[in-house]
Amino acid sequence: MAKKRKYPGKPSDFQRRSSRLESELEQALSLQRRGKTKEALEILKALDRRYPDHPEVLSALVNTYADLNNFVSYLHTIRRLHRLQPEDPDVAIGLAGAYLVNQYFGLAYQAFQQFLQKWPNHREAKKASWTVTQLEESLRKDAEELGISLEEAAHLRVQHDDLMLAAREGNLRRARELAEQIRRRYPRFVSPLNNLSLACWVGGDRSQAIAIAQQVLEIEPENVHALGNLTHFLFLSGQEEEARTILPRLLAAPVRKTDEWTKKLETLTLLGEEEEVVAVGHQALASEDREILDAMFYCFLAAAEARQGDIRSAQKHWHKALRWDPGNPIAKENLQNLRKKPDERFAPWALPLNVWILPQTLEALVRELEASLRRKSEKQAEAALQRFLEKDHPELLRLALPMLLRGDPAAKEFVLNLADVSGHPALLEALKEYAFGQIDPLSLRTQAAMLLAQRGVIPRGMTRFWSDGEWRPILLLGFQITGEATSEYPLKPAAAEHMEQAHRFLWASDGVNAEKHLRAALAIQPRHPSLLNNLAMALTLQGKEDEAMEIIHRVAEEFPDYFMAQVAIARQAIHQGDLEKARAILDHWMTTREVFHFSEFSALCQAQIELALAEGHRDGAISWLQMWEQACPDDINLPAFRRRVKRRGPLGWGARRSD
């Protein structure tokens, strides 16, 4: 891997900067020195937009991308800097190293040679010369294979790298031109066509991508990259059966270059062939290529090993991926994932969201979502989104389950959210299989199941989920929890000010001062259920339970649809031993209410936990506690209820506040 370069700014240039640029650049450099690299990056990117092609801004950006191990952006930025400062040896050697670490070996060879010609006595000349020798070995193999000279092989590789850069930058027209030039001159060299097919795929031209991959296979039937690409294109287009017919050819194809091992593992991972991934991966580890296998090879192998239960080997291979590529997010995040509790872990993964969904597809989906939100009703919006999926992107419906089973956390959230906003039956069916499986955090699976219950796909109530290595009963709800106000009783501005002050005192368990503000608010709005309910809470904090309950009963009688008073009466019934009455009240609200505010859900959970413990159903109490923790993780009442559920004792009634 190329050594990261640092490019200090020049004081003479610094003096000429505007005061604003000077100030913001110094702020970014200060953050960088303090290790706040991401914050520095945001400032520098903003500066780059305002001062395009400013050498010192670009120099600072290059350093920042190097610190973040973001070698793609590092290359893009140092190419811009080199165009401005072609005679700076540090920039030149940095550019050569950037080409090398991004595997543009032809451009790297050219850049290192140019560096040595200009600066033969530079401190980095010896290392550059050694790198040129290593790259020449690879070029000689190309020359022998194609029957051309070393110079021609180097020129060919430069053209090929230019093609890949054009494709990466989205310049498909230029990529196609270069591919045709190379193809006409070197008809046996199919790598440009493989890369052109990938460029077409990323550019959204699926039919052309498939056609080019098939063209390569007509020339070289055993070309591993073409076989892998075609499988990839067909599968992600929703043609799984056709994709799987290619797998035997891919497995049988001989590996001639090291990166073909990675291509095989990537393709097998996409189709969920974990046993084959491990088998082929171990073949590669036993081959003469074992010392030069890349980071993604180890990521694919590690994910399959972990899914097969070989955690120790998986950890070893993720760490090996990080030795090759210290910034590799897949290896880092999988290792972090292993440190979580079993019920909080995701299944190991190697394919991020951008492998499953093209950027153009995401953009089209966002546009359709925005258009749907402007429609008159929720049903109209859902119907329009369903038509869009069926007509324009039916592959998303077929990819939903594979993404849930094999995708990264972002892919799973994507499917869950798409199912939520569209309600498409195919997506809900995929969620159903996922929710009652044995992988991923219990919280995400219960979230999926709750969505299914809200949609009427599955019934509400006690359901068995896989948790902590066994099937456990968990209560499944079918309503929404929101931060938006659900009360139909608005407050006047003056009363709202007193209510806000009262809440602060209630949070601090100061019932006396809370009562003062609540009575002041009631003087403005005498018959307001939320003010009266919070007054009852303030009185409870002062030990005036009888007066508090008198107010609660008055509110419940006068405002029978006011939830907080009804749940308070249910909790009183629990403490008085009238469990049947409490159950009737709570069941009524559970079956008739579709949306709860967070504060209302908190009160409901407290009542349900108390009732479950009073009835001797500790599993039910644990289920409600877990749902409460997921929905309101910062609720100040949670610690006390955790302790009481744990020790199986009775639960107290008083909450610190209520809305």
N, C-alpha and C positions, 0 to 999 in steps of 0.2 A: 504494500500500500504506500502511496506517495506520502512523503512527510508534509505536514501542514505548514504553510508559509505565513509569515507575518510581514506586513508592509507598512512601516511607519510613515506617517505623514511628513511632509517637508515644511519646515518653519517658514520658508519664504512664501510658499503657497498659502500657508495658514494666515499670514498677515493680510492677504488680499481678500479673504472671505468676508461676506457681509456679517454684521454683528449677530444677526439671528441665526445664520448658518453656523457660525463659530460657537454660539452658545449651545445650540441643540446637538451639534457634533460632540462637543465636550461632555455634555450630559450623557450621551450614548457611550462614549469611551469610558466615562466614570462608572457607569453601570456595568460595562464589560469587565473592568478591572475588579469590581466587587463580586463578580461571578453571576450577575443578573443578566445573563446573555439574551434570554428571550425578550426581556423588556428593552434591552439595547437594540435588538433586531427590529422591533416595531418602530422605534424612532428613526433608525437608519433607512428603513423601507419608505417611510413617509418623506424623509429628506431626498431619497433617490427619485421619488415621484416629482418633487418640487424642483430639484436640481439634477436633471438627468445628465449622465456622463460626467459627473464631477469626480475627479481622480481620488480625492481624499474620502469622499463618501463611499465610492466603490472599494477603496482599500479597506475601509472599516467593515464594509459588508463582507468582503472576502474573508477577513479574520473571523468575523462572527459566524459565518457559515462553516468555517473550518472548526471552530470550537464546538459547534452543534453537530459535527459530522454529517452535515447536509451536503454531500458531495455533488449532487445534481445542481443545486443552486450555486455552489462554490464554482463549478465549471462555467455555468452561464455568466456569472458575474466577472470572473477573472478573464474570460474571453473579451468582455466589454472593456475591462481595464487594459488589456494587452493592446487593443486597437488604439487606445489613447496614449499608451506608453510602451511602444514596441522596442525601445532601446533600454528598457530597465531590465537588467539580468534577473533580479529577484522575481519580477512578474513573469518573465519568460520561463524560468525553471518551475515556477508555480503552475503555469499553464500546462507545461509538459506533464507534471505530476497529476494535475486534474484530469487530463486525458487518460492517463494510466489507470487511476483509481476508478474511473468510470468505464473502463474496459474499451476505450477507443484506441486500440493498440497501434493502428496505422498512423493516426494523428499524433499519438505519443512518440512514436519512433521518429516522425518528421520533426516534431518540436524539440526533442532531445538533441537530434543532430544539428538543427539550426542553432541551438544554444551552444553546443560545443564549437561550432564554427566561429561564432561571434566572441565567445568568452572561454577560450581553451584553458585559461589559468584561474578560472573562478574556483572558489572553495568547494563548490558542488560538482566540479567537472569530473572528478574521479567516479563519484556515484552515478553521474549521468552516463559516463562511458560504459560502466558495468551494465546499466539498464539497457543501453542500446545493444550490447552484445546479447543479452537475454532475449530481447525482442527480435533480433535477427534470426535466432534459432527458430522461432515460430514462423517467421516470414519465409525461411528456407523450405519449411515443410509445405507451405502454400505454393512456393515456386516449383518444387518437385512434383506436387500433385497436379498442377496445371501445365507443367512443361514450359515455364517462363523464367525469366531472369529474376534475381533478387530485387533489382531496381523496379522491374515491372510489378512484382508482387507487392512491393512497398507502395507503389502508385495505386494499385488496385485496392489495397487496404485503406488508403486515404480516401479514395472515392466511396468505398463502402461505409466508412465512418461518417463522411459527410451526408450520405444517404440516411443513416440512422439518426444523426443530429437533426436533419430536416424533418424527419418523421416525428421525432420527439417534440420538436417545436411546432408541429401541426402544419408544416409546409408540405402537404402531400403532393402537390404538383411538382415541386422540385425533387421530392423523393422518387416519384415515378420516372422523371427524366433521367436521374442518375442511375436508377435500376435498369432502364432500357439501354443506356450507354454501356454499362458494365456487361449486361446480358449479350449485346451485339458483339462486344470485343472478346468476352470470355464465356462462351455458351455453356461450358461445363461448371461454371462457378455459380451455384444456386443460392448462396447465402443472401445476396441482395433481394432475391425474390421472396425468401422467407421473411426478411425484415420488411419488405414492402407489403406483404400480406398482413403482418402485424400492424403496420401503419394504417392500412385501409380499415382494419378492424377498429382501431382506436379512433379513427376519423369518422366512424359510423357507417362505412360502406361494407356491410356484411357480405353481400353477394360477391363483391369483387375480392374480398379477403378469402372467402372459400374457394373461388375460382383459381386464384393464384396459388393457394396451397395445393390444390389438385393438379395444377400445372407442374409444380415442382415434383410431385410424386410420379407424374408421367415420365419425367427425366430421370429421377432417382427414387424408385419405389420404396427403398429402405431408409430414406432420409428421415432421421429421428425428429428434427425440428418441424418438418412439414407434417409428419404424422401427428405430432403433438399439437401443432397449431390447428390442424383440421379437426381433431377431436375436440379441442377447446372451443373453436368457433361453432361447431354443430351443437355441442352440449349447451353452451350459453345462448344459443338461438332457440332452445327448447326442443331440439331434436336428439333426445338422449339415446334412443334406440340406435339411430344411425351412428352416433358417436361411439357407442360401445362396440360396434362391429369392427372398429379400427384398432381396438386395444390389443388383440392378438398379434397384429402386425407390429405395433409399437414395441411390445414386449420381446418379440423375436428379432427386431432390428439390431444389428451390431453397433456398438458404441465406438466411434472413431475419434471423437474429441471429448474432452473432459466435460464441457458444458452440456453434452447430450445426456449425461447421467441426471443432471438437474432437471432437464426438460422431461425426461421420463417420470421422475418423481412428482413434478408439478402436475402433469396430466393425470397421473394415477390418483393424486390427492384430490383434484377437482371432482373426479368421479367416485370418490369415497372408497377406493380400493386400498385400504390400510395394510392388509397383509402383503399385497404386492409391493407397496411402497417400502416396507421393511425388507422384503426379500431382495428387491433390486438395489436398495440402499446398501445392504451388506455385500452384495456383489461388487459394488463400486469401492467399498472400503477394503475389499480384498484384491483390488486391481492395482495396476501400477500408477493409476491416477490418484490414489488415495491421499497423497500429500498436497494436491492442488485443487481439491474439491471446494466449491465456493460456499459462501455463508448461507445462501438460500437452500442449497442441497441439504445442509445440516438442519435447517428449519423444517423442511418437509419431512425429513427422516425423524426428527425429534417429535413432531406432532403425532405422527403415526405410531411411534413407539409408546408415547404417553397414552394414547387412546387404546393401545393394546395392553396397557398396564405396566410397561417397563419404564417406570418413572426415573430410575437411576440413570439408565442409558440416555433417556430423553434429556435430562439435565446436562449430562456430559456433552451432548451434541449441541444444545442451545448455547452453552458456554463456548464451544468451539466456533460456532457461528459468530459470536461476539469477538473472538480473537481475530477473525477475518474482517469483520465489519463492526467496530465498537458501537456504532450508532444504530444497529439493526433493531427497529422497533418491535418486530415480531418476536425475536428471541428475548428481548428485554421484558416485554409485557407478559409473555408466557411464563417466564421465571417468576415475575411478580405475582402472577395468578396462582402459581403453586403454593405461595406462602399464605394464601387466604384459607379460611375455614372451608371444609368440604361443601357446605350449603351455599357458599358465596363464590365458588369457583365457576369459571366457564370451561367448557370442554376445550382441550388444546386445539389450536388452529394454526394455519399457515397461509391462508388466503384472505387478504383484507377486502373490504367492501368494494374498492375500485377494480378488483379483478372480476367481480360478479356483475357490476353495473357500470356501463360506460358513462362518462361525463355528460354526453349529449342526452342520454336517457334520463339522467337525474334532472337536467335542466328542463327537459320537456315535461317531466312529472311535476316539477315546481310550478311551471307555467299553468299546467292544468289544475293544480291545487288552488292557485290564486284565482283562476277563473271560476272554479267551483265555489269558492267562498263568496263570490259576488252574486251567486244565484239566490233565488228567493227563499228556498227552504233547504233543510238538511237532506231531505229525501231526494230532492232534485240534484243537489250537489253530489250525493253518493251515486246516483244513477249515471250522471255524466262521467264521473271518475271510473266507474265500472265499465262503461262503454269505451272509454279511452284505453283502459288496460286490455280489454278484449280485442279491440281493433288495432291499436298501434303497438302495444307491447305485451302480447300474450305470453312471451317467454318469462316475464316476471311472475306470472301465476304458476308456471311450472318450476321455476327456480326457488320459490319460496321455501319449500321444505329442505332442499339441499343447503340453502343459506342458513336456515335455522339449525341444521345439524352440523354443518362443517364451516360456517363462516366465522368471522371475528365478531366481537361484541357489537361493533357498529352495524354489521350486516344483520344481526338478529334484531337490534332496535329498529332498523329500517323496515324489516318485514312486519314487526309488531305495529309500528306506527301506520304503515300503509294499510294493514288490515283494519286498524281502528278507524281511519278516515274514510276508507272505501266500503268496508263491510262486504267485500267480494266473497262469495261462498268458497271459492278455491283457496283463498288466503286464510279464511277461518278454518277450513278443513286442515290446512297445514299447521295452523296454531294448535288445533286440537291434538294432533299427534305429538307435537313438541311439548305442550303443557304437561302431558301425562307420561312423559319420558323420564329418563334418569340422568340427564346431563344439564349443566348450567345452574346458575343461582336459583334457589327456591323462590326468591322474590320475583325474578323475571318470569318464571313459569306460572306462579300464582297470578301475576299481572295479566299474562296471556289468558289464563282460565277465567279471570274476572271479566275480561273483555268478552269472552265467549258466553258467559252467563248473562251479561248485559244484552248481548245480541240474541239471546234465547236459544243458542246452539246447544248448551248444556244446562241442566237444572242448578238452581242455587242450593246451598246447604252443605252438609258434611261430605267431603270428597277425599279420596286417598291420593296423596302425593308422595313421591320418593324424596325422603329427607333423612340425612345422616345415615345412609346405608340401609334404610328399610322403608317400607310403605307405612305412612302415618296418616291418620285422619286430620283434615284441615277444613275449616269452615270457609266456604266459598261465597263471596258476596256478589251481588249483581247491581250495584249502584255506583255512582261516580262520587269522587271526593274532590272538592274544588276550593280555591282560595277566594273565589268571587262571593260576594254577599248573597245569601239565600233568603234573608229575612224580607218580608213584605211590609215592614214597619220602619220607614226611614226616620232619621233623627233630624231635628232642626239644627242649624249650625251651632248655635249657642249651647244647646244640649249636648251636641257631639263633642264639643271642647271639654265639657265636664266629664263626659264618658271616657274620653281619652286619658284624662288625668286620673280618673278612678281606676282604669285598667292598670296604670303604672303602680298604684298603691296595692291593688289586688295581687299583682305579680310579686310584690315585696311582702305579702301577707300582712299589710297594714290595713286592717278592716276599719279602723276609726276614721282615717282620712279618706278612704274610699267611700265610706258612708256619707261624709260631708259633700263630696262632689256629686254623688248619685242623688242625694236629696235636692241639691241645687238644680240638677238636670230635670228631676221630676217636677220641680216647681215650674219649669218651662213646658214640659210635656208630661202631665200627671198620669196618663193612662198609656204608658209605653211598656210592652212586655219585657224587652231586653233590659231596660233600666231597672224594672222591678226585680227581674231575675238576678241581676248583678248586685242589687241591694241585698237580696237574700244571701248571696255569697259573702258580702261584707259583714252581715250580721252573724253568719256562721263562724267566720274567723274570730269574732268577738265572744263566741260561746253562746249566742242567743239563738239556739236551734229552733225553739218553739215559734218565736216571732218570724224566723226565716221561713219555716214550713207553712206558716199561715199565709205569708205573701205568695209562696209558690202555688199553693192550692187556689188562691184567688186568681192568680194569673192563668192557671190551667183551666179554671172554670170560665173565665171571661174570654180567653184566647185558646180554644181547644186545639188550634192548628200550630201553636207555638211549641216547637220541639223541646227546647231546653227545660221548660217547666214540666213537661210530661215525663222526660227521662229522670228528672229529679224525684218525681213521685214514684217512679218505678224503683229507684234506688232506696227510697224510704221504705217501700213495701218489702224489699229484700231484707233490710235490717230488722223489719218487724216480723219476718218469717213468712210473709204472704207471697211465696214464690210464684203461685199461679197468677196472681194479679200482675206481678212484675213481668212475667213472661208474656202475658196478653198485651200489655202496653208496648213492650219492645218488639214483639212480633208484628204488631199493627204497623209500626213505623218502618220496620224492615221490609214489609211487603207493599207499602203504599208510597214510600219516599224513594225517588230515583237519584236525587242529588243531595249531598251533605257538605256543609262547610267543614273545614278542618277542625274547628272548635266543636262543632256538633258531633263529628265522627269521634273525636277524643272523648266526649261525654258518653257517647254510645258504647265505646270500647270499655270504659270504666264500669258502666252498668252491666255489660255482658260478662266481663271478667268476674265481677262480684256474684252475678247470678250463677255462672258456671261453677264457681267454687262452692257456693251455697248448695247447689244440686249434686256436688261431688264429681263434677266432670272437669277434672284438671286439664285433660287434653284440649277441651274446648276453650278453657281459660288461656292456655298457651297459644292456641290459634289466634284468639283475639288480640293477645299481647303482641304477637309477631306482626299482625296486620297493622296494629297501632304504631309499632316501631317503624314499619315501612312507610306509612303515610305521614306520620308526625314525629320524625326522629329526635327533634329538639324539644318535645313537650316536657315541661318541668314536672309533670305528674308521673312520668314513666319510671324513674328510679324507684319510687315507693311501691309501685305496682309490680315491678320486677322482683323486688325483695319479697313481697307478699305471695306472689305466685310461686316463687321458689320454695318458700317455707310452708306452703300449703295452708297458711293461716287465713283468718277472716280479713276482709279488706275494709278500710275506713271509707266513709262517704265523701268527706269534704274535699273538693277540688279547689285550687287556689283562685281560679277565675273561670268565667264562662261568658261567651258572647250571646 
